C-alpha cells in the first residue's frame, strides 16, 4: 500500500481550525486522490468496481489514507466528498 499511496499528488490543501482547551488550533492538510481497482482472484484482471484511495498528510505528521467507493469520475470530486 505504501508504494501506491505515495504516488498520489497532494494537490489540494485544507485548513481546519478547532477549539482545543479554550484556544484555537489550526491544522493544515494536503490531500490527493488516486483511482484504484481490486484484482480478480486469479490476479489476471480487475474487478469492475472503481475505488478511490484518498490520501491525507498533515504538516509535520504522517500519511493517512481512506479507501472509498464514490460515484464520481474526477479526483477533485473524490477529494471534496
mmCIF file of the N, C-alpha and C atoms, coordinates in Angstrom:
data_MODEL
# 
_entry.id   MODEL 
# 
loop_
_atom_site.group_PDB 
_atom_site.id 
_atom_site.type_symbol 
_atom_site.label_atom_id 
_atom_site.label_alt_id 
_atom_site.label_comp_id 
_atom_site.label_asym_id 
_atom_site.label_entity_id 
_atom_site.label_seq_id 
_atom_site.pdbx_PDB_ins_code 
_atom_site.Cartn_x 
_atom_site.Cartn_y 
_atom_site.Cartn_z 
_atom_site.occupancy 
_atom_site.B_iso_or_equiv 
_atom_site.pdbx_formal_charge 
_atom_site.auth_seq_id 
_atom_site.auth_comp_id 
_atom_site.auth_asym_id 
_atom_site.auth_atom_id 
_atom_site.pdbx_PDB_model_num 
ATOM 1   N N  . UNK A 1 1  ? 0.818   -1.183  0.000   1.00 0.00 ? 1  UNK A N  1 
ATOM 2   C CA . UNK A 1 1  ? 0.000   0.000   0.000   1.00 0.00 ? 1  UNK A CA 1 
ATOM 3   C C  . UNK A 1 1  ? 0.870   1.259   0.000   1.00 0.00 ? 1  UNK A C  1 
ATOM 4   N N  . UNK A 1 2  ? 2.011   1.190   0.669   1.00 0.00 ? 2  UNK A N  1 
ATOM 5   C CA . UNK A 1 2  ? 2.893   2.349   0.749   1.00 0.00 ? 2  UNK A CA 1 
ATOM 6   C C  . UNK A 1 2  ? 3.338   2.802   -0.635  1.00 0.00 ? 2  UNK A C  1 
ATOM 7   N N  . UNK A 1 3  ? 3.601   1.851   -1.518  1.00 0.00 ? 3  UNK A N  1 
ATOM 8   C CA . UNK A 1 3  ? 4.036   2.192   -2.873  1.00 0.00 ? 3  UNK A CA 1 
ATOM 9   C C  . UNK A 1 3  ? 2.920   2.869   -3.648  1.00 0.00 ? 3  UNK A C  1 
ATOM 10  N N  . UNK A 1 4  ? 1.686   2.498   -3.378  1.00 0.00 ? 4  UNK A N  1 
ATOM 11  C CA . UNK A 1 4  ? 0.559   3.071   -4.113  1.00 0.00 ? 4  UNK A CA 1 
ATOM 12  C C  . UNK A 1 4  ? 0.237   4.477   -3.610  1.00 0.00 ? 4  UNK A C  1 
ATOM 13  N N  . UNK A 1 5  ? 0.092   4.654   -2.303  1.00 0.00 ? 5  UNK A N  1 
ATOM 14  C CA . UNK A 1 5  ? -0.379  5.951   -1.834  1.00 0.00 ? 5  UNK A CA 1 
ATOM 15  C C  . UNK A 1 5  ? 0.675   7.036   -1.957  1.00 0.00 ? 5  UNK A C  1 
ATOM 16  N N  . UNK A 1 6  ? 1.936   6.682   -2.031  1.00 0.00 ? 6  UNK A N  1 
ATOM 17  C CA . UNK A 1 6  ? 2.972   7.694   -2.231  1.00 0.00 ? 6  UNK A CA 1 
ATOM 18  C C  . UNK A 1 6  ? 2.949   8.273   -3.646  1.00 0.00 ? 6  UNK A C  1 
ATOM 19  N N  . UNK A 1 7  ? 2.260   7.593   -4.584  1.00 0.00 ? 7  UNK A N  1 
ATOM 20  C CA . UNK A 1 7  ? 2.139   8.094   -5.955  1.00 0.00 ? 7  UNK A CA 1 
ATOM 21  C C  . UNK A 1 7  ? 1.107   9.209   -6.078  1.00 0.00 ? 7  UNK A C  1 
ATOM 22  N N  . UNK A 1 8  ? 0.270   9.360   -5.087  1.00 0.00 ? 8  UNK A N  1 
ATOM 23  C CA . UNK A 1 8  ? -0.785  10.379  -5.147  1.00 0.00 ? 8  UNK A CA 1 
ATOM 24  C C  . UNK A 1 8  ? -0.169  11.767  -5.040  1.00 0.00 ? 8  UNK A C  1 
ATOM 25  N N  . UNK A 1 9  ? -0.548  12.636  -5.953  1.00 0.00 ? 9  UNK A N  1 
ATOM 26  C CA . UNK A 1 9  ? -0.111  14.028  -5.892  1.00 0.00 ? 9  UNK A CA 1 
ATOM 27  C C  . UNK A 1 9  ? -1.051  14.768  -4.949  1.00 0.00 ? 9  UNK A C  1 
ATOM 28  N N  . UNK A 1 10 ? -0.488  15.370  -3.937  1.00 0.00 ? 10 UNK A N  1 
ATOM 29  C CA . UNK A 1 10 ? -1.284  16.083  -2.936  1.00 0.00 ? 10 UNK A CA 1 
ATOM 30  C C  . UNK A 1 10 ? -1.558  17.492  -3.462  1.00 0.00 ? 10 UNK A C  1 
ATOM 31  N N  . UNK A 1 11 ? -2.613  17.614  -4.247  1.00 0.00 ? 11 UNK A N  1 
ATOM 32  C CA . UNK A 1 11 ? -2.890  18.840  -4.986  1.00 0.00 ? 11 UNK A CA 1 
ATOM 33  C C  . UNK A 1 11 ? -3.785  19.826  -4.242  1.00 0.00 ? 11 UNK A C  1 
ATOM 34  N N  . UNK A 1 12 ? -4.497  19.377  -3.243  1.00 0.00 ? 12 UNK A N  1 
ATOM 35  C CA . UNK A 1 12 ? -5.420  20.246  -2.516  1.00 0.00 ? 12 UNK A CA 1 
ATOM 36  C C  . UNK A 1 12 ? -4.900  20.493  -1.106  1.00 0.00 ? 12 UNK A C  1 
ATOM 37  N N  . UNK A 1 13 ? -5.271  21.620  -0.561  1.00 0.00 ? 13 UNK A N  1 
ATOM 38  C CA . UNK A 1 13 ? -4.886  21.964  0.797   1.00 0.00 ? 13 UNK A CA 1 
ATOM 39  C C  . UNK A 1 13 ? -6.138  22.391  1.562   1.00 0.00 ? 13 UNK A C  1 
ATOM 40  N N  . UNK A 1 14 ? -6.283  21.861  2.769   1.00 0.00 ? 14 UNK A N  1 
ATOM 41  C CA . UNK A 1 14 ? -7.426  22.208  3.610   1.00 0.00 ? 14 UNK A CA 1 
ATOM 42  C C  . UNK A 1 14 ? -6.924  22.710  4.955   1.00 0.00 ? 14 UNK A C  1 
ATOM 43  N N  . UNK A 1 15 ? -7.545  23.781  5.419   1.00 0.00 ? 15 UNK A N  1 
ATOM 44  C CA . UNK A 1 15 ? -7.190  24.381  6.700   1.00 0.00 ? 15 UNK A CA 1 
ATOM 45  C C  . UNK A 1 15 ? -8.363  24.161  7.655   1.00 0.00 ? 15 UNK A C  1 
ATOM 46  N N  . UNK A 1 16 ? -8.083  23.548  8.786   1.00 0.00 ? 16 UNK A N  1 
ATOM 47  C CA . UNK A 1 16 ? -9.117  23.245  9.776   1.00 0.00 ? 16 UNK A CA 1 
ATOM 48  C C  . UNK A 1 16 ? -8.727  23.909  11.088  1.00 0.00 ? 16 UNK A C  1 
ATOM 49  N N  . UNK A 1 17 ? -9.668  24.619  11.682  1.00 0.00 ? 17 UNK A N  1 
ATOM 50  C CA . UNK A 1 17 ? -9.445  25.248  12.980  1.00 0.00 ? 17 UNK A CA 1 
ATOM 51  C C  . UNK A 1 17 ? -10.361 24.580  13.989  1.00 0.00 ? 17 UNK A C  1 
ATOM 52  N N  . UNK A 1 18 ? -9.777  24.141  15.089  1.00 0.00 ? 18 UNK A N  1 
ATOM 53  C CA . UNK A 1 18 ? -10.605 23.521  16.124  1.00 0.00 ? 18 UNK A CA 1 
ATOM 54  C C  . UNK A 1 18 ? -10.257 24.103  17.486  1.00 0.00 ? 18 UNK A C  1 
ATOM 55  N N  . UNK A 1 19 ? -11.206 24.019  18.381  1.00 0.00 ? 19 UNK A N  1 
ATOM 56  C CA . UNK A 1 19 ? -11.038 24.537  19.728  1.00 0.00 ? 19 UNK A CA 1 
ATOM 57  C C  . UNK A 1 19 ? -10.399 23.448  20.582  1.00 0.00 ? 19 UNK A C  1 
ATOM 58  N N  . UNK A 1 20 ? -9.253  23.743  21.167  1.00 0.00 ? 20 UNK A N  1 
ATOM 59  C CA . UNK A 1 20 ? -8.528  22.767  21.969  1.00 0.00 ? 20 UNK A CA 1 
ATOM 60  C C  . UNK A 1 20 ? -8.252  23.387  23.336  1.00 0.00 ? 20 UNK A C  1 
ATOM 61  N N  . UNK A 1 21 ? -9.052  23.009  24.321  1.00 0.00 ? 21 UNK A N  1 
ATOM 62  C CA . UNK A 1 21 ? -8.927  23.516  25.694  1.00 0.00 ? 21 UNK A CA 1 
ATOM 63  C C  . UNK A 1 21 ? -8.963  25.046  25.745  1.00 0.00 ? 21 UNK A C  1 
ATOM 64  N N  . UNK A 1 22 ? -9.920  25.622  25.029  1.00 0.00 ? 22 UNK A N  1 
ATOM 65  C CA . UNK A 1 22 ? -10.120 27.056  25.099  1.00 0.00 ? 22 UNK A CA 1 
ATOM 66  C C  . UNK A 1 22 ? -9.291  27.884  24.135  1.00 0.00 ? 22 UNK A C  1 
ATOM 67  N N  . UNK A 1 23 ? -8.435  27.261  23.356  1.00 0.00 ? 23 UNK A N  1 
ATOM 68  C CA . UNK A 1 23 ? -7.670  28.020  22.360  1.00 0.00 ? 23 UNK A CA 1 
ATOM 69  C C  . UNK A 1 23 ? -7.841  27.363  20.997  1.00 0.00 ? 23 UNK A C  1 
ATOM 70  N N  . UNK A 1 24 ? -7.784  28.188  19.983  1.00 0.00 ? 24 UNK A N  1 
ATOM 71  C CA . UNK A 1 24 ? -7.957  27.672  18.631  1.00 0.00 ? 24 UNK A CA 1 
ATOM 72  C C  . UNK A 1 24 ? -6.636  27.133  18.095  1.00 0.00 ? 24 UNK A C  1 
ATOM 73  N N  . UNK A 1 25 ? -6.696  25.938  17.533  1.00 0.00 ? 25 UNK A N  1 
ATOM 74  C CA . UNK A 1 25 ? -5.523  25.298  16.939  1.00 0.00 ? 25 UNK A CA 1 
ATOM 75  C C  . UNK A 1 25 ? -5.821  25.087  15.463  1.00 0.00 ? 25 UNK A C  1 
ATOM 76  N N  . UNK A 1 26 ? -4.882  25.488  14.626  1.00 0.00 ? 26 UNK A N  1 
ATOM 77  C CA . UNK A 1 26 ? -5.073  25.373  13.181  1.00 0.00 ? 26 UNK A CA 1 
ATOM 78  C C  . UNK A 1 26 ? -4.280  24.185  12.644  1.00 0.00 ? 26 UNK A C  1 
ATOM 79  N N  . UNK A 1 27 ? -4.938  23.359  11.839  1.00 0.00 ? 27 UNK A N  1 
ATOM 80  C CA . UNK A 1 27 ? -4.306  22.213  11.195  1.00 0.00 ? 27 UNK A CA 1 
ATOM 81  C C  . UNK A 1 27 ? -4.393  22.412  9.691   1.00 0.00 ? 27 UNK A C  1 
ATOM 82  N N  . UNK A 1 28 ? -3.300  22.140  8.990   1.00 0.00 ? 28 UNK A N  1 
ATOM 83  C CA . UNK A 1 28 ? -3.276  22.251  7.535   1.00 0.00 ? 28 UNK A CA 1 
ATOM 84  C C  . UNK A 1 28 ? -3.024  20.863  6.969   1.00 0.00 ? 28 UNK A C  1 
ATOM 85  N N  . UNK A 1 29 ? -3.909  20.428  6.074   1.00 0.00 ? 29 UNK A N  1 
ATOM 86  C CA . UNK A 1 29 ? -3.821  19.103  5.475   1.00 0.00 ? 29 UNK A CA 1 
ATOM 87  C C  . UNK A 1 29 ? -3.622  19.230  3.972   1.00 0.00 ? 29 UNK A C  1 
ATOM 88  N N  . UNK A 1 30 ? -2.747  18.415  3.423   1.00 0.00 ? 30 UNK A N  1 
ATOM 89  C CA . UNK A 1 30 ? -2.591  18.268  1.975   1.00 0.00 ? 30 UNK A CA 1 
ATOM 90  C C  . UNK A 1 30 ? -3.333  16.997  1.592   1.00 0.00 ? 30 UNK A C  1 
ATOM 91  N N  . UNK A 1 31 ? -4.116  17.051  0.497   1.00 0.00 ? 31 UNK A N  1 
ATOM 92  C CA . UNK A 1 31 ? -4.977  15.933  0.125   1.00 0.00 ? 31 UNK A CA 1 
ATOM 93  C C  . UNK A 1 31 ? -4.831  15.627  -1.363  1.00 0.00 ? 31 UNK A C  1 
ATOM 94  N N  . UNK A 1 32 ? -4.852  14.334  -1.684  1.00 0.00 ? 32 UNK A N  1 
ATOM 95  C CA . UNK A 1 32 ? -4.837  13.880  -3.070  1.00 0.00 ? 32 UNK A CA 1 
ATOM 96  C C  . UNK A 1 32 ? -5.662  12.610  -3.194  1.00 0.00 ? 32 UNK A C  1 
ATOM 97  N N  . UNK A 1 33 ? -5.947  12.198  -4.436  1.00 0.00 ? 33 UNK A N  1 
ATOM 98  C CA . UNK A 1 33 ? -6.761  11.001  -4.652  1.00 0.00 ? 33 UNK A CA 1 
ATOM 99  C C  . UNK A 1 33 ? -6.253  10.232  -5.865  1.00 0.00 ? 33 UNK A C  1 
ATOM 100 N N  . UNK A 1 34 ? -6.304  8.909   -5.762  1.00 0.00 ? 34 UNK A N  1 
ATOM 101 C CA . UNK A 1 34 ? -5.947  8.006   -6.852  1.00 0.00 ? 34 UNK A CA 1 
ATOM 102 C C  . UNK A 1 34 ? -7.095  7.043   -7.081  1.00 0.00 ? 34 UNK A C  1 
ATOM 103 N N  . UNK A 1 35 ? -7.353  6.731   -8.323  1.00 0.00 ? 35 UNK A N  1 
ATOM 104 C CA . UNK A 1 35 ? -8.357  5.711   -8.635  1.00 0.00 ? 35 UNK A CA 1 
ATOM 105 C C  . UNK A 1 35 ? -7.657  4.359   -8.619  1.00 0.00 ? 35 UNK A C  1 
ATOM 106 N N  . UNK A 1 36 ? -8.228  3.404   -7.899  1.00 0.00 ? 36 UNK A N  1 
ATOM 107 C CA . UNK A 1 36 ? -7.640  2.067   -7.781  1.00 0.00 ? 36 UNK A CA 1 
ATOM 108 C C  . UNK A 1 36 ? -8.718  1.018   -8.028  1.00 0.00 ? 36 UNK A C  1 
ATOM 109 N N  . UNK A 1 37 ? -8.285  -0.192  -8.305  1.00 0.00 ? 37 UNK A N  1 
ATOM 110 C CA . UNK A 1 37 ? -9.183  -1.320  -8.543  1.00 0.00 ? 37 UNK A CA 1 
ATOM 111 C C  . UNK A 1 37 ? -8.671  -2.529  -7.775  1.00 0.00 ? 37 UNK A C  1 
ATOM 112 N N  . UNK A 1 38 ? -9.570  -3.410  -7.372  1.00 0.00 ? 38 UNK A N  1 
ATOM 113 C CA . UNK A 1 38 ? -9.182  -4.683  -6.781  1.00 0.00 ? 38 UNK A CA 1 
ATOM 114 C C  . UNK A 1 38 ? -8.868  -5.668  -7.892  1.00 0.00 ? 38 UNK A C  1 
ATOM 115 N N  . UNK A 1 39 ? -7.826  -6.480  -7.735  1.00 0.00 ? 39 UNK A N  1 
ATOM 116 C CA . UNK A 1 39 ? -7.571  -7.518  -8.742  1.00 0.00 ? 39 UNK A CA 1 
ATOM 117 C C  . UNK A 1 39 ? -8.555  -8.676  -8.568  1.00 0.00 ? 39 UNK A C  1 
ATOM 118 N N  . UNK A 1 40 ? -8.749  -9.444  -9.635  1.00 0.00 ? 40 UNK A N  1 
ATOM 119 C CA . UNK A 1 40 ? -9.584  -10.641 -9.543  1.00 0.00 ? 40 UNK A CA 1 
ATOM 120 C C  . UNK A 1 40 ? -8.821  -11.703 -8.759  1.00 0.00 ? 40 UNK A C  1 
ATOM 121 N N  . UNK A 1 41 ? -9.496  -12.779 -8.398  1.00 0.00 ? 41 UNK A N  1 
ATOM 122 C CA . UNK A 1 41 ? -8.853  -13.809 -7.581  1.00 0.00 ? 41 UNK A CA 1 
ATOM 123 C C  . UNK A 1 41 ? -7.696  -14.488 -8.303  1.00 0.00 ? 41 UNK A C  1 
ATOM 124 N N  . UNK A 1 42 ? -7.737  -14.545 -9.642  1.00 0.00 ? 42 UNK A N  1 
ATOM 125 C CA . UNK A 1 42 ? -6.620  -15.150 -10.375 1.00 0.00 ? 42 UNK A CA 1 
ATOM 126 C C  . UNK A 1 42 ? -5.533  -14.127 -10.717 1.00 0.00 ? 42 UNK A C  1 
ATOM 127 N N  . UNK A 1 43 ? -5.706  -12.885 -10.293 1.00 0.00 ? 43 UNK A N  1 
ATOM 128 C CA . UNK A 1 43 ? -4.759  -11.782 -10.499 1.00 0.00 ? 43 UNK A CA 1 
ATOM 129 C C  . UNK A 1 43 ? -4.513  -11.466 -11.972 1.00 0.00 ? 43 UNK A C  1 
ATOM 130 N N  . UNK A 1 44 ? -5.419  -11.883 -12.850 1.00 0.00 ? 44 UNK A N  1 
ATOM 131 C CA . UNK A 1 44 ? -5.247  -11.654 -14.284 1.00 0.00 ? 44 UNK A CA 1 
ATOM 132 C C  . UNK A 1 44 ? -6.041  -10.442 -14.770 1.00 0.00 ? 44 UNK A C  1 
ATOM 133 N N  . UNK A 1 45 ? -6.895  -9.915  -13.973 1.00 0.00 ? 45 UNK A N  1 
ATOM 134 C CA . UNK A 1 45 ? -7.716  -8.782  -14.373 1.00 0.00 ? 45 UNK A CA 1 
ATOM 135 C C  . UNK A 1 45 ? -8.079  -7.969  -13.151 1.00 0.00 ? 45 UNK A C  1 
ATOM 136 N N  . UNK A 1 46 ? -9.122  -7.196  -13.278 1.00 0.00 ? 46 UNK A N  1 
ATOM 137 C CA . UNK A 1 46 ? -9.555  -6.402  -12.135 1.00 0.00 ? 46 UNK A CA 1 
ATOM 138 C C  . UNK A 1 46 ? -11.071 -6.442  -12.027 1.00 0.00 ? 46 UNK A C  1 
ATOM 139 N N  . UNK A 1 47 ? -11.531 -6.296  -10.805 1.00 0.00 ? 47 UNK A N  1 
ATOM 140 C CA . UNK A 1 47 ? -12.960 -6.238  -10.546 1.00 0.00 ? 47 UNK A CA 1 
ATOM 141 C C  . UNK A 1 47 ? -13.451 -4.872  -11.014 1.00 0.00 ? 47 UNK A C  1 
ATOM 142 N N  . UNK A 1 48 ? -14.608 -4.835  -11.625 1.00 0.00 ? 48 UNK A N  1 
ATOM 143 C CA . UNK A 1 48 ? -15.088 -3.631  -12.283 1.00 0.00 ? 48 UNK A CA 1 
ATOM 144 C C  . UNK A 1 48 ? -15.516 -2.483  -11.396 1.00 0.00 ? 48 UNK A C  1 
ATOM 145 N N  . UNK A 1 49 ? -15.427 -2.618  -10.097 1.00 0.00 ? 49 UNK A N  1 
ATOM 146 C CA . UNK A 1 49 ? -15.858 -1.544  -9.200  1.00 0.00 ? 49 UNK A CA 1 
ATOM 147 C C  . UNK A 1 49 ? -14.687 -0.588  -8.968  1.00 0.00 ? 49 UNK A C  1 
ATOM 148 N N  . UNK A 1 50 ? -14.788 0.657   -9.433  1.00 0.00 ? 50 UNK A N  1 
ATOM 149 C CA . UNK A 1 50 ? -13.701 1.609   -9.198  1.00 0.00 ? 50 UNK A CA 1 
ATOM 150 C C  . UNK A 1 50 ? -13.741 2.128   -7.760  1.00 0.00 ? 50 UNK A C  1 
ATOM 151 N N  . UNK A 1 51 ? -12.594 2.252   -7.171  1.00 0.00 ? 51 UNK A N  1 
ATOM 152 C CA . UNK A 1 51 ? -12.464 2.779   -5.816  1.00 0.00 ? 51 UNK A CA 1 
ATOM 153 C C  . UNK A 1 51 ? -11.533 3.984   -5.851  1.00 0.00 ? 51 UNK A C  1 
ATOM 154 N N  . UNK A 1 52 ? -11.631 4.806   -4.849  1.00 0.00 ? 52 UNK A N  1 
ATOM 155 C CA . UNK A 1 52 ? -10.736 5.952   -4.722  1.00 0.00 ? 52 UNK A CA 1 
ATOM 156 C C  . UNK A 1 52 ? -9.891  5.782   -3.467  1.00 0.00 ? 52 UNK A C  1 
ATOM 157 N N  . UNK A 1 53 ? -8.609  5.965   -3.619  1.00 0.00 ? 53 UNK A N  1 
ATOM 158 C CA . UNK A 1 53 ? -7.695  5.992   -2.487  1.00 0.00 ? 53 UNK A CA 1 
ATOM 159 C C  . UNK A 1 53 ? -7.421  7.465   -2.203  1.00 0.00 ? 53 UNK A C  1 
ATOM 160 N N  . UNK A 1 54 ? -8.022  7.984   -1.142  1.00 0.00 ? 54 UNK A N  1 
ATOM 161 C CA . UNK A 1 54 ? -7.865  9.388   -0.768  1.00 0.00 ? 54 UNK A CA 1 
ATOM 162 C C  . UNK A 1 54 ? -6.747  9.456   0.268   1.00 0.00 ? 54 UNK A C  1 
ATOM 163 N N  . UNK A 1 55 ? -5.722  10.245  -0.041  1.00 0.00 ? 55 UNK A N  1 
ATOM 164 C CA . UNK A 1 55 ? -4.522  10.336  0.788   1.00 0.00 ? 55 UNK A CA 1 
ATOM 165 C C  . UNK A 1 55 ? -4.486  11.711  1.454   1.00 0.00 ? 55 UNK A C  1 
ATOM 166 N N  . UNK A 1 56 ? -4.229  11.720  2.772   1.00 0.00 ? 56 UNK A N  1 
ATOM 167 C CA . UNK A 1 56 ? -4.194  12.962  3.541   1.00 0.00 ? 56 UNK A CA 1 
ATOM 168 C C  . UNK A 1 56 ? -2.882  13.005  4.311   1.00 0.00 ? 56 UNK A C  1 
ATOM 169 N N  . UNK A 1 57 ? -2.225  14.171  4.281   1.00 0.00 ? 57 UNK A N  1 
ATOM 170 C CA . UNK A 1 57 ? -1.000  14.347  5.060   1.00 0.00 ? 57 UNK A CA 1 
ATOM 171 C C  . UNK A 1 57 ? -1.069  15.687  5.772   1.00 0.00 ? 57 UNK A C  1 
ATOM 172 N N  . UNK A 1 58 ? -0.923  15.634  7.087   1.00 0.00 ? 58 UNK A N  1 
ATOM 173 C CA . UNK A 1 58 ? -0.863  16.863  7.867   1.00 0.00 ? 58 UNK A CA 1 
ATOM 174 C C  . UNK A 1 58 ? 0.592   17.296  7.955   1.00 0.00 ? 58 UNK A C  1 
ATOM 175 N N  . UNK A 1 59 ? 0.826   18.606  7.916   1.00 0.00 ? 59 UNK A N  1 
ATOM 176 C CA . UNK A 1 59 ? 2.193   19.111  8.001   1.00 0.00 ? 59 UNK A CA 1 
ATOM 177 C C  . UNK A 1 59 ? 2.834   18.654  9.309   1.00 0.00 ? 59 UNK A C  1 
ATOM 178 N N  . UNK A 1 60 ? 4.018   18.082  9.208   1.00 0.00 ? 60 UNK A N  1 
ATOM 179 C CA . UNK A 1 60 ? 4.729   17.603  10.379  1.00 0.00 ? 60 UNK A CA 1 
ATOM 180 C C  . UNK A 1 60 ? 4.258   16.257  10.887  1.00 0.00 ? 60 UNK A C  1 
ATOM 181 N N  . UNK A 1 61 ? 3.339   15.627  10.203  1.00 0.00 ? 61 UNK A N  1 
ATOM 182 C CA . UNK A 1 61 ? 2.795   14.332  10.613  1.00 0.00 ? 61 UNK A CA 1 
ATOM 183 C C  . UNK A 1 61 ? 2.899   13.342  9.472   1.00 0.00 ? 61 UNK A C  1 
ATOM 184 N N  . UNK A 1 62 ? 2.405   12.138  9.698   1.00 0.00 ? 62 UNK A N  1 
ATOM 185 C CA . UNK A 1 62 ? 2.452   11.086  8.692   1.00 0.00 ? 62 UNK A CA 1 
ATOM 186 C C  . UNK A 1 62 ? 1.244   11.102  7.776   1.00 0.00 ? 62 UNK A C  1 
ATOM 187 N N  . UNK A 1 63 ? 1.193   10.081  6.935   1.00 0.00 ? 63 UNK A N  1 
ATOM 188 C CA . UNK A 1 63 ? 0.112   9.942   5.962   1.00 0.00 ? 63 UNK A CA 1 
ATOM 189 C C  . UNK A 1 63 ? -1.068  9.185   6.565   1.00 0.00 ? 63 UNK A C  1 
ATOM 190 N N  . UNK A 1 64 ? -2.258  9.548   6.135   1.00 0.00 ? 64 UNK A N  1 
ATOM 191 C CA . UNK A 1 64 ? -3.479  8.785   6.396   1.00 0.00 ? 64 UNK A CA 1 
ATOM 192 C C  . UNK A 1 64 ? -4.116  8.541   5.043   1.00 0.00 ? 64 UNK A C  1 
ATOM 193 N N  . UNK A 1 65 ? -4.764  7.401   4.897   1.00 0.00 ? 65 UNK A N  1 
ATOM 194 C CA . UNK A 1 65 ? -5.431  7.132   3.623   1.00 0.00 ? 65 UNK A CA 1 
ATOM 195 C C  . UNK A 1 65 ? -6.753  6.449   3.879   1.00 0.00 ? 65 UNK A C  1 
ATOM 196 N N  . UNK A 1 66 ? -7.667  6.664   2.934   1.00 0.00 ? 66 UNK A N  1 
ATOM 197 C CA . UNK A 1 66 ? -9.022  6.144   3.036   1.00 0.00 ? 66 UNK A CA 1 
ATOM 198 C C  . UNK A 1 66 ? -9.386  5.509   1.705   1.00 0.00 ? 66 UNK A C  1 
ATOM 199 N N  . UNK A 1 67 ? -9.788  4.261   1.726   1.00 0.00 ? 67 UNK A N  1 
ATOM 200 C CA . UNK A 1 67 ? -10.226 3.559   0.528   1.00 0.00 ? 67 UNK A CA 1 
ATOM 201 C C  . UNK A 1 67 ? -11.741 3.702   0.457   1.00 0.00 ? 67 UNK A C  1 
ATOM 202 N N  . UNK A 1 68 ? -12.238 4.386   -0.579  1.00 0.00 ? 68 UNK A N  1 
ATOM 203 C CA . UNK A 1 68 ? -13.650 4.765   -0.644  1.00 0.00 ? 68 UNK A CA 1 
ATOM 204 C C  . UNK A 1 68 ? -14.277 4.343   -1.962  1.00 0.00 ? 68 UNK A C  1 
ATOM 205 N N  . UNK A 1 69 ? -15.537 3.942   -1.893  1.00 0.00 ? 69 UNK A N  1 
ATOM 206 C CA . UNK A 1 69 ? -16.320 3.753   -3.109  1.00 0.00 ? 69 UNK A CA 1 
ATOM 207 C C  . UNK A 1 69 ? -17.147 5.014   -3.283  1.00 0.00 ? 69 UNK A C  1 
ATOM 208 N N  . UNK A 1 70 ? -16.813 5.797   -4.301  1.00 0.00 ? 70 UNK A N  1 
ATOM 209 C CA . UNK A 1 70 ? -17.501 7.052   -4.564  1.00 0.00 ? 70 UNK A CA 1 
ATOM 210 C C  . UNK A 1 70 ? -17.987 7.058   -5.999  1.00 0.00 ? 70 UNK A C  1 
ATOM 211 N N  . UNK A 1 71 ? -19.188 7.534   -6.194  1.00 0.00 ? 71 UNK A N  1 
ATOM 212 C CA . UNK A 1 71 ? -19.784 7.555   -7.526  1.00 0.00 ? 71 UNK A CA 1 
ATOM 213 C C  . UNK A 1 71 ? -19.354 8.826   -8.261  1.00 0.00 ? 71 UNK A C  1 
ATOM 214 N N  . UNK A 1 72 ? -18.085 8.881   -8.648  1.00 0.00 ? 72 UNK A N  1 
ATOM 215 C CA . UNK A 1 72 ? -17.545 10.023  -9.377  1.00 0.00 ? 72 UNK A CA 1 
ATOM 216 C C  . UNK A 1 72 ? -16.401 9.558   -10.266 1.00 0.00 ? 72 UNK A C  1 
ATOM 217 N N  . UNK A 1 73 ? -16.120 10.336  -11.290 1.00 0.00 ? 73 UNK A N  1 
ATOM 218 C CA . UNK A 1 73 ? -15.020 10.018  -12.194 1.00 0.00 ? 73 UNK A CA 1 
ATOM 219 C C  . UNK A 1 73 ? -13.850 10.978  -12.047 1.00 0.00 ? 73 UNK A C  1 
ATOM 220 N N  . UNK A 1 74 ? -13.978 11.980  -11.197 1.00 0.00 ? 74 UNK A N  1 
ATOM 221 C CA . UNK A 1 74 ? -12.957 13.016  -11.081 1.00 0.00 ? 74 UNK A CA 1 
ATOM 222 C C  . UNK A 1 74 ? -12.323 13.007  -9.695  1.00 0.00 ? 74 UNK A C  1 
ATOM 223 N N  . UNK A 1 75 ? -10.997 13.159  -9.677  1.00 0.00 ? 75 UNK A N  1 
ATOM 224 C CA . UNK A 1 75 ? -10.267 13.165  -8.411  1.00 0.00 ? 75 UNK A CA 1 
ATOM 225 C C  . UNK A 1 75 ? -10.668 14.354  -7.550  1.00 0.00 ? 75 UNK A C  1 
ATOM 226 N N  . UNK A 1 76 ? -10.915 15.510  -8.162  1.00 0.00 ? 76 UNK A N  1 
ATOM 227 C CA . UNK A 1 76 ? -11.318 16.692  -7.393  1.00 0.00 ? 76 UNK A CA 1 
ATOM 228 C C  . UNK A 1 76 ? -12.604 16.439  -6.616  1.00 0.00 ? 76 UNK A C  1 
ATOM 229 N N  . UNK A 1 77 ? -13.559 15.780  -7.256  1.00 0.00 ? 77 UNK A N  1 
ATOM 230 C CA . UNK A 1 77 ? -14.822 15.476  -6.582  1.00 0.00 ? 77 UNK A CA 1 
ATOM 231 C C  . UNK A 1 77 ? -14.625 14.437  -5.484  1.00 0.00 ? 77 UNK A C  1 
ATOM 232 N N  . UNK A 1 78 ? -13.744 13.475  -5.708  1.00 0.00 ? 78 UNK A N  1 
ATOM 233 C CA . UNK A 1 78 ? -13.471 12.458  -4.684  1.00 0.00 ? 78 UNK A CA 1 
ATOM 234 C C  . UNK A 1 78 ? -12.854 13.093  -3.445  1.00 0.00 ? 78 UNK A C  1 
ATOM 235 N N  . UNK A 1 79 ? -12.017 14.084  -3.640  1.00 0.00 ? 79 UNK A N  1 
ATOM 236 C CA . UNK A 1 79 ? -11.381 14.765  -2.509  1.00 0.00 ? 79 UNK A CA 1 
ATOM 237 C C  . UNK A 1 79 ? -12.406 15.589  -1.734  1.00 0.00 ? 79 UNK A C  1 
ATOM 238 N N  . UNK A 1 80 ? -13.276 16.285  -2.438  1.00 0.00 ? 80 UNK A N  1 
ATOM 239 C CA . UNK A 1 80 ? -14.231 17.177  -1.781  1.00 0.00 ? 80 UNK A CA 1 
ATOM 240 C C  . UNK A 1 80 ? -15.348 16.434  -1.064  1.00 0.00 ? 80 UNK A C  1 
ATOM 241 N N  . UNK A 1 81 ? -15.661 15.224  -1.516  1.00 0.00 ? 81 UNK A N  1 
ATOM 242 C CA . UNK A 1 81 ? -16.712 14.450  -0.862  1.00 0.00 ? 81 UNK A CA 1 
ATOM 243 C C  . UNK A 1 81 ? -16.168 13.961  0.447   1.00 0.00 ? 81 UNK A C  1 
# 
